[in-house]
């Protein structure tokens, strides 16, 4: 194992199992590894898809502090409206402070189960960044969100089912073996596989058009 890579800290669930739980409340520091250069290719690919499609109305589900916005700005892409939401208070508070002078960028501390996730702009892109794996009926959640926003384009980012685990006790949650249902019901479906050393494995970034 490369000790210079900022590995995520995962505690044992039992003596022989390590399971990554869904936490609706977490500190910003708890997921600091997602803000390292090793993680940037994940969000950079998302930004590239947004720019390629010239998306103007973006909703980011499980946004955390919305690192994709920084990358879009770096690439000179600023003509869009964005709303990102997350269940944790601290990352959203930090995002609100960071982007307070950008009227086109909004963050909310809420959940996909609440009613306050609607927006007053047309949505043509919904980002699901590492959140669908926490829902048993992940395709049902995907459809519900896409219908709510009347959106035709989506980005799904999830851990790939083929991984190089750094601990044999790790039980990795993944939905990427179920992507055929997304493909079958899409006008176009493109897969981008990022070999991300940060997670010692691959990440699937799916570019979907309904």
C-alpha positions, 0 to 999 in steps of 0.5 A, spaced: 500 500 500 502 506 498 502 510 504 502 517 500 495 516 498 490 519 503 486 512 504 479 513 507 478 510 514 474 505 515 472 501 521 471 494 522 463 492 523 465 486 526 471 482 527 471 479 519 467 485 516 468 492 514 462 495 511 462 503 509 455 505 512 451 511 509 451 517 514 446 522 513 450 527 518 458 527 517 463 532 518 467 536 513 474 532 515 471 525 515 471 526 507 477 530 506 480 525 502 475 527 496 478 534 496 485 531 494 489 531 487 488 523 487 480 524 487 480 530 482 479 526 476 472 523 478 469 530 479 473 533 473 470 527 468 463 530 471 465 537 469 467 535 462 460 531 461 457 537 463 461 542 458 460 537 453 452 537 453 452 545 455 448 543 461 445 550 463 441 547 469 444 542 474 442 539 480 447 535 484 444 530 489 449 528 495 453 534 493 457 535 499 460 542 498 460 541 490 467 540 488 464 540 481 463 547 481 470 549 482 472 545 476 467 548 472 470 555 474 477 553 472 475 550 465 471 557 464 464 554 464 460 559 468 453 560 464 449 555 468 444 555 474 446 550 480 443 547 486 446 542 490 444 538 496 446 534 502 444 531 509 450 534 512 450 541 515 458 542 515 459 541 508 453 545 506 455 551 510 462 551 508 459 551 500 454 557 502 460 561 504 465 559 499 459 561 493 455 566 497 457 571 491 455 567 486 447 568 485 447 562 480 450 557 485 445 555 491 446 549 496 441 546 501 441 542 507 436 537 506 434 530 503 431 527 497 425 525 501 424 532 503 419 537 499 424 542 499 429 540 493 425 543 488 428 549 483 425 554 480 429 553 473 429 548 468 434 542 469 437 538 464 442 535 468 442 531 475 448 528 478 448 522 482 455 522 486 456 516 490 449 516 493 445 511 489 448 505 492 445 507 499 438 505 496 435 498 495 431 500 489 436 505 486 433 505 480 427 507 483 430 513 486 433 515 480 427 515 476 423 519 481 429 524 481 429 525 474 421 525 473 421 530 479 426 535 475 423 533 468 431 532 466 433 528 460 441 527 462 444 524 468 451 523 471 452 517 475 458 516 479 459 509 483 464 504 485 465 499 480 464 492 482 471 490 480 476 492 485 483 491 488 481 491 496 486 493 500 483 489 506 480 482 504 475 484 510 472 490 506 465 489 503 464 494 498 457 496 496 456 497 489 450 498 483 455 497 477 453 490 476 445 492 475 447 498 470 443 494 464 437 497 467 439 504 466 442 502 459 435 499 456 431 505 458 436 510 456 437 513 449 444 513 450 449 511 455 456 512 456 461 509 461 467 512 463 472 508 468 476 512 472 482 507 475 482 511 482 488 510 486 485 514 492 480 508 493 485 502 490 480 501 485 475 503 479 470 508 479 464 508 474 462 515 471 456 513 467 453 519 462 446 518 461 441 521 456 433 519 457 
